Amino acid sequence: MSLLFLSPDSLCHVRVSKLPSTVSVTLITNATVIDEEVVSAVVKNNVSVSVSLDGPEELHNANRIFADGEGTFEATSKNIKWLQKAGARVSISCTISQTNVDQLETVLKWLTSEFQIKGLGFNILLDLPGVIQADAEYVKKASEKIIECYKIAREKGIYEERIMRKIGTFVKKSLHLVDCGGCGNQIVITPDGKIGPCHAYASSNKFFPGHLNNQDFNPFREDVFIEWSRRSPFNIPKCQFCEAIGLCGGGCPYNTELKSKSIWEIDPNFCLHTKKVLEWIIWDLFEKTKEVKNDAK
């Protein structure tokens, strides 16, 4: 299980008491507000840091700015290097937008060169209430670009999380029950102490039934956490006969609930993405099998 803190301010909670050895802690941040106390807490408590960075300055600043309109790239890149120098485990979370999708391979090469990262993850856009950011055309293009980036990452020995989740399942012949940590594998704590399964709802009280001030709160007995822990394509009737069910994981409950008013429907964007990746995995295996046979002749 993972414990996600959504701002550096929340790290104070890590120091209050000892967490179970089976729990990992991740700080999800844009890294614009980092100081000595945060860096020290991250390193001391072995906290993983996932930093949002969408590419070089022009691409990153196109969508990530301060309240005064200034781009955040300079602060973010400087603080990533500070965290790395201090010994923190830093990975990059790169959101694929209309701004950078056509240059994603270049973005990957730049990230690996500039920060010497060993792991990263690409994020497909989610829709917003009343705003469609990810239609089928965008999802198809983003999926194709992620696959191309994975090929580059594979050659460089870099872990690309989104594809590797599926390849790992495919190779091991296992079942990928859930793709979202919110489905039974994470607890999210907001800066103001609210507790819930999904950070996408952090700005509202929806699906955030607990609070740090309530010492009797137990997620294992809370209806919201119990329901979310059961969400898997194997429990969604419409997914039962899908060819990709074994490595899908069900996608994003937030995106599903936004579109259909229920977390128990299909995430159409992720469904398209998963089938696209599965098709590529099969053909990639086929081509590599041919290469091995030809080399053996």
Secondary structure, DSSP 8 states (H G I E B T S, - for coil): -EEEESSGGGGGGGGTS---TT-EEEEEE-SSS--HHHHHHHHHTT-EEEEE--SSHHHHHTT-B-TTS-BSHHHHHHHHHHHHHHT-EEEEEEEE-TTTGGGHHHHHHHHHHHH--SEEEEEE---BTTB----HHHHHHHHHHHHHHHHHHHHHT-EEHHHHHHHHHHHHT-----SSTTTTTEEEE-TT-EEES-GGGTTSSTT--EETT-TT--GGG-HHHHHHHT--GGG-GGGTT-TTHHHH----HHHHHHHHSSTTS--HHHHHHHHHHHHHHHHHHHHHHHHHHHHH-
